[in-house]
Amino acid sequence: MSDRNEIKIDTQGTAGQAVERGPMTWRQTLVGVGMFCLVIALFASAGLKESGGLVGKIIGGVGLMLMAVGIVGNLMHAISSRKNRGVATDSPVGTTSRS
């Protein structure tokens, strides 16, 4: 048999260490819940047909509002992070600042 080098793809990060993702922020959670509400509104409107029109609009409106708040929060966070380059503005425990 021939000796060949095989590229092994691993689900872990470099040097065998697992890549761990930090906890979700409230902004990411709001956008996720908003998307979920939009999907629920789609199925509620389709399932109830004519009688569910108002229910779908209400749930869809709530979903859009949640997404809008999350997106505006992300924009404000990005602008404040750019302004305060050396200051940590987002941590799991709370806000901390480095002087």
N, C-alpha and C positions, 0 to 999 in steps of 0.2 A: 504494500500500500504506500501511497505517497504521503509525505509529511507536508501538511499545509497549515498555514496560520489561519485560524478561524477567529472572526470577530465575535466576541460574546457581548451581547447587549444585556445589561443588568438593570433592574428596576431601581436600584439604589444609586445614590449620587456618586461623586468622585471619591476615590480612595476607600470604597466600601462603606461609607457612612450614609445612613438613610437621610434623605432630604425631608425635613420637617417644616410644614407650613405653619405660620403663626395663626392665632385666632382671628376670626372674621371681625371686622369693625362694624359699628352700627350702620355705617353708610352702605357697606356691602350687603348687610342683612336686609335693609330697607329695599334696596334694588331687587334682591332675590325674592322677597315676599311680594313685591309689586308685580314681578313677572309671573309668580304663581297665581296671584289674583287675576291677572289678565287671562291666563289659561283657564282658570275656573269660570270666569265670565264667558269665555268662548263656548265652553261646554254647557254652561247653564242656559245660555241663550239658544243654543242649538237644540238642547233637550226639551226645553219648555216652549219652543217655537214662538207663537204670537203672545201667549200669556206671560212668557218669561222675558219679554223685551225690557221691561223696567228693571227687573232683577239684574240682568246682564249689564245694563248701563250703569247701575249703581256700583256693582262689584268692579266693573271695568274702570269707573271713575276713581274708586278707592285705590285700585292698582296703579293707575297713572299718577295719582297724587303721591303715593308712597315712593314711586320711582323718581318723581320730580324732586322730592325732598332729599333722597339719597344722592342724586346726581348733583344738585346744588351744593350739598354738603361736601361731595368730592371736589367740586370746583373750588369752594372756599378753602378746603384743606390744601389743595395744590398751590393756590395763590399764597396762602400764609406760609407754607413750607418754603416756597421760593423766596419769600421776603425774609424769612428767618433761617437762612441756610444752615447756621451752626446750631440751631435749637431743635431738640427732638420734640415733635408735636403729637406723636401718636405712639403710645406704648400700651401693653395689655393691662398694666397696673394703674395707670393714670398718666397725666401729663408730667413730664419731667423736663428740666431745662439744663443744658450744659453751657457754662459760662466760658 
